[in-house]
């Protein structure tokens, strides 16, 4: 059976603090996959996670898959 993934979309709030809080809450709940805003790459240091980066609702570059 294939692994199922649940993503927390943490790129929507305008406030960087609110976006960070979404990531922290997700990590505390056991989520490891996130959609982050370009420029929030330092959120990766908050814990073990994989992220997809978006800029204005679109994937960033051809390498936008996981980091």
C-alpha positions in Angstrom: 0.0 0.0 0.0 1.3 3.4 -0.9 2.2 5.9 1.7 -0.5 8.6 2.1 0.5 12.2 2.8 -1.3 15.0 4.5 0.0 18.5 4.0 -0.4 21.6 6.1 -0.8 24.6 3.8 1.2 27.2 5.7 1.8 29.6 2.9 -1.6 31.5 3.0 -1.4 33.8 6.1 0.2 37.2 5.4 1.9 37.2 8.8 5.2 35.3 8.9 4.5 34.6 12.5 1.1 33.1 11.7 2.8 30.9 9.0 5.4 29.7 11.5 2.8 28.9 14.1 1.0 26.7 11.5 4.2 24.8 10.9 4.9 24.4 14.7 1.3 23.2 15.3 1.5 20.8 12.5 4.8 19.4 13.7 3.4 19.0 17.2 0.5 17.1 15.7 2.8 14.7 13.9 2.5 16.2 10.4 5.7 16.1 8.3 4.6 17.6 5.0 4.1 21.3 4.5 3.4 23.8 1.7 5.5 26.8 2.5 6.0 30.2 1.0 9.1 31.1 -0.9 11.3 32.9 1.6 10.3 30.7 4.5 13.0 28.2 3.9 14.4 28.7 7.4 11.2 27.0 8.7 12.9 23.7 7.8 15.0 24.1 10.9 12.0 23.8 13.1 11.9 20.1 12.9 11.9 17.0 10.6 9.8 17.8 7.7 9.5 17.9 3.9 8.2 21.0 2.2 6.9 22.2 -1.2 7.5 25.9 -1.8 5.1 28.2 -3.5 5.2 31.9 -4.6 1.9 33.6 -5.1 0.1 30.3 -5.3 2.4 28.7 -7.9 5.2 26.2 -7.4 8.6 27.7 -7.3 10.9 26.5 -10.1 11.3 23.1 -11.7 12.8 21.8 -8.5 9.8 22.8 -6.4 9.2 19.2 -5.3 10.4 18.3 -1.8 13.2 19.7 0.2 
